[in-house]
């Protein structure tokens, strides 16, 4: 929920910012809409701002020396991204489909460090979990972990939407698109999931997916 009483932005609870009563933490910036595949910021550009996804999905990635793409994160509606420990961005941020993003600019005279820290730590934990997923030898384990993570971030419902392509998923999990498609088919055969459409999945047996990660 965003409050629009003034030109200030009371950062909503979903971002993890406990806004003090009557005090705006960041100025309200208009929603910038990015078409599919467009760049939000590039590697090497000046960092400093934070960004909140209002709708759609953002992928964050780097290009490796051999020309391959490694996706490090997906950010869904309500999530914040753009954290950097250095003055320049180390990654690209790009829209998947149409994406609405707000830039969060700290209000003058407001120290946001105590509000930013929980979000930064949350991002660090998610990055560590991603490394653990990549460390799994089994492609089935990686895909199962990915589906569970996406489902939990979308409210834990049985049906989840995957805004990203199979190629995106492959680049995120360090697999080939053929392997990702093969694992989806295998999970369907086991009755763990139902493929409603190319990007819509119903999780039918949560425990089966969780068991694949143990």
C-alpha positions in Angstrom: 0.0 0.0 0.0 1.3 3.4 -0.9 0.1 6.6 0.6 -0.4 9.6 -1.6 -1.4 12.4 0.8 1.7 14.4 -0.1 4.6 14.3 -2.5 6.4 12.0 0.0 6.5 8.3 -0.2 5.7 6.3 2.9 7.5 3.1 2.1 5.0 0.3 2.5 5.3 -2.6 4.9 5.8 -5.1 2.1 9.3 -3.6 1.5 10.3 -4.1 5.1 10.5 -0.4 6.0 8.7 0.4 9.2 7.7 4.0 8.4 7.5 6.3 11.4 4.1 7.8 11.9 3.8 11.1 10.0 7.3 10.9 8.5 8.1 10.2 4.9 11.2 8.1 4.4 11.6 8.7 0.6 10.2 11.1 -1.9 7.5 9.7 -4.2 8.8 9.3 -7.7 6.4 8.5 -10.6 6.2 5.0 -11.8 8.6 4.4 -14.7 7.2 1.8 -17.1 9.8 -0.3 -19.0 8.9 -2.4 -22.0 10.0 -6.0 -22.2 13.8 -6.3 -22.5 14.6 -2.7 -21.7 17.4 -1.8 -19.4 16.7 -0.2 -16.0 20.4 0.3 -15.3 23.6 -1.1 -16.7 26.8 -2.6 -15.3 29.3 0.2 -14.8 26.6 3.0 -14.4 26.6 5.1 -11.3 24.8 3.4 -8.4 23.1 5.0 -5.3 19.4 4.7 -5.8 17.1 1.9 -4.8 14.3 0.6 -6.9 10.9 -0.9 -6.0 9.0 -3.1 -8.4 5.4 -2.0 -8.6 4.4 -4.6 -11.2 6.1 -7.1 -13.4 9.4 -8.8 -12.9 13.1 -7.6 -13.2 16.1 -9.8 -13.9 19.5 -8.9 -12.6 22.5 -10.4 -14.5 26.1 -10.2 -15.6 27.7 -11.2 -18.9 30.6 -13.6 -18.4 33.9 -13.4 -20.2 32.9 -16.2 -22.5 29.7 -14.4 -23.6 27.4 -16.4 -21.4 24.7 -14.7 -19.3 24.5 -15.5 -15.6 21.2 -14.3 -13.9 21.8 -13.6 -10.2 18.3 -12.6 -9.2 14.6 -12.1 -10.2 12.7 -9.3 -8.4 8.9 -9.5 -8.2 6.2 -6.9 -7.4 6.8 -5.3 -4.0 10.5 -6.2 -3.9 13.4 -3.7 -3.7 16.6 -4.0 -5.7 19.7 -1.9 -6.6 21.8 -2.4 -3.5 25.5 -1.9 -4.2 28.6 -1.7 -1.9 30.4 0.4 -4.5 29.6 3.6 -6.4 29.0 1.7 -9.7 26.6 -1.1 -10.6 28.2 -4.5 -11.0 25.2 -6.0 -12.7 22.6 -5.2 -15.4 18.9 -4.8 -14.4 16.4 -5.5 -17.2 12.6 -5.7 -17.5 11.0 -9.1 -18.1 7.7 -8.1 -19.9 6.3 -4.7 -19.0 7.6 -3.6 -15.7 6.7 -0.7 -13.4 9.4 0.6 -11.2 9.7 3.4 -8.6 13.0 5.0 -7.8 13.3 5.5 -4.0 15.0 8.8 -3.2 15.6 9.4 0.6 13.8 12.4 2.0 16.0 15.3 2.9 17.4 15.0 6.4 16.2 11.4 6.9 18.7 8.7 7.8 17.4 5.5 6.2 20.3 3.2 7.2 18.2 1.4 9.8 15.4 0.8 7.3 17.8 -0.2 4.5 19.8 -2.7 6.5 17.0 -5.3 6.9 16.4 -5.2 3.1 20.1 -5.5 2.3 20.4 -8.5 4.7 17.3 -10.1 3.1 19.0 -9.7 -0.3 22.2 -11.2 1.1 20.3 -14.2 2.4 18.5 -14.7 -0.9 21.9 -14.5 -2.7 23.4 -17.1 -0.3 20.4 -19.4 -0.9 20.9 -19.0 -4.6 24.5 -20.1 -4.2 23.4 -23.2 -2.3 21.0 -24.0 -5.1 23.7 -23.7 -7.7 25.9 -26.0 -5.5 23.4 -28.8 -5.9 24.6 -31.4 -8.4 21.1 -32.5 -9.4 19.2 -30.5 -12.0 15.9 -31.7 -10.4 17.0 -30.3 -7.0 17.7 -26.9 -8.6 14.4 -26.7 -10.4 12.5 -27.9 -7.3 14.2 -25.3 -5.2 13.4 -22.6 -7.7 9.7 -23.5 -7.9 9.3 -23.5 -4.2 11.1 -20.2 -3.9 8.9 -18.6 -6.5 5.7 -20.0 -5.0 6.6 -18.7 -1.5 7.3 -15.3 -2.9 3.9 -15.2 -4.6 2.1 -16.0 -1.4 2.5 -19.7 -1.1 -0.5 -20.5 -3.3 -0.7 -23.8 -5.3 -0.8 -21.9 -8.6 2.2 -19.7 -9.5 3.0 -17.6 -12.5 6.5 -17.6 -14.0 7.1 -14.3 -15.7 10.5 -15.4 -16.9 11.2 -17.7 -19.9 12.7 -21.2 -19.7 16.0 -19.6 -21.0 15.9 -17.2 -18.0 15.4 -20.1 -15.6 18.3 -22.0 -17.2 20.6 -19.0 -16.9 19.6 -18.5 -13.3 20.1 -22.2 -12.3 23.2 -22.8 -14.4 21.5 -25.3 -16.6 20.6 -25.6 -20.3 17.1 -24.9 -21.5 16.8 -28.5 -22.6 17.6 -29.7 -19.1 15.1 -27.3 -17.6 12.3 -28.5 -19.9 13.2 -32.1 -19.3 13.0 -31.6 -15.5 9.6 -29.9 -15.8 8.3 -32.9 -17.7 9.8 -35.2 -15.1 8.1 -33.3 -12.3 4.8 -33.5 -14.2 5.1 -37.2 -14.7 5.7 -37.6 -10.9 2.5 -35.7 -10.3 4.4 -33.0 -8.3 3.3 -30.2 -10.7 0.7 -29.6 -13.4 1.7 -27.5 -16.4 -1.3 -25.2 -16.9 0.5 -23.2 -19.6 4.1 -22.4 -20.5 4.3 -19.9 -17.6 1.6 -21.0 -15.3 2.2 -24.0 -12.9 0.1 -25.7 -10.3 2.0 -27.3 -7.4 0.1 -30.5 -6.6 2.6 -32.2 -4.2 4.6 -29.7 -2.1 6.2 -32.5 0.0 7.5 -34.2 -3.2 9.3 -31.0 -4.2 10.6 -30.4 -0.7 11.8 -34.0 -0.6 13.8 -33.5 -3.7 15.9 -30.9 -1.9 16.8 -33.1 1.1 
